Amino acid sequence: MTQARRWVATGFGGPEVLEQIVLELPDPGPGEVTVQVKAAGMNPADYKHFGPGQDPKLLPLSLGYEVAGVVLALGPDTELASGGGATGDEVVVFQIFDGYSSALNAHASDVFAKPSSLSFPEAANLLLVGTTAAETLHVIGLSAGETVLVHGAAGGVGTSVVQQARLLGATVIGTVGEHDLDAVRGFGAIPVRYGPGLEDRVREAAPRGVDAAIDTVGVDEAIDASLALVSDRRRIVSTAAFGRAGKDGFQVIGAANPSSGPFRAAARPRILDLAARGELAVPIGATFPLSDARVAVEALRGSHPYGKLALVP
């Protein structure tokens, strides 16, 4: 057995409801892998998972959908999803629900060899945003030579969308805040500032028009600009504007879309391969000790340096 420290939500609300517990992990059974966590990826979905107003019967809730670490043990007759596997191998694990841990047991089908080119914090933040970004591009059917508008281009999903769209040979217009213009430009996109006049600034940046739009923000400004700029609403997709989608007839992905889970699961090997070849980067803004999970979640909910955040046991 392996002793592990794990953060759980004992109530619904903000970071104050998080508590650290100690538990004993059983030895891995057939089809399971015990992983020592070297970094836990952090995503807005983490804090939304224990947001206020939910059913108390669900408590306590574990959190954290992805990690990178080292194999401590393999169950009998068990191989990693990427094949083979031995104690000491560096791995990436996604999708799980208890990533804010020092160690965990995972289904082997969710454990892949870590690209050696990535640090543990980078690898721990690769797959949730990478597979989500891949799904958005699949849904809009983006092709080489087309122009795509990406709202929230400096966010985790947005940064991955920009890179993957550029690999497809598309021109990318990325909407960003003032401080992230250079970061988005560095990945080959044309940055455009948020705020009044957004539609006009996009038209100026894309004189031949916009073929498709991807929204990762969910605000009315982004949706209104997308509807005005893209003629075919089937080529507008959002990861956040669920209320507007039913009213305005564009597409959404995520938990409410039954196709999202299977697509993202199938996309994991390709995203890992892109990263291994150096074609998909994961900027890291900051790391926090696992013991400071409350502080890290507060940073995740508010303003923090450009890039992803990670917990490091």
Secondary structure, 3 states (H helix, E strand, C coil): CEEEEEEEECCCCCHHHEEEEEEEECCCCCCEEEEEEEEEECCHHHHHCCCCCCCHHHCCEECCCCEEEEEEEECCCCCCCCCCCCCCCEEEECCCCCCCECEEEEEHHHEEECCCCCCHHHHHCCHHHHHHHHHHHHHHCCCCCCEEEEECCCCHHHHHHHHHHHHCCCEEEEEECHHHHHHHHHCCCEEEECCCCHHHHHHHHCCCCCCEEEECCCCHHHHHHHHHHCCCHHHEEECCCHHHHHHHCCEECCCCCCCHHHHHHHHHHHHHHHHHCCCCCCCEEEEEEHHHHHHHHHHHHCCCCCCEEEEEC
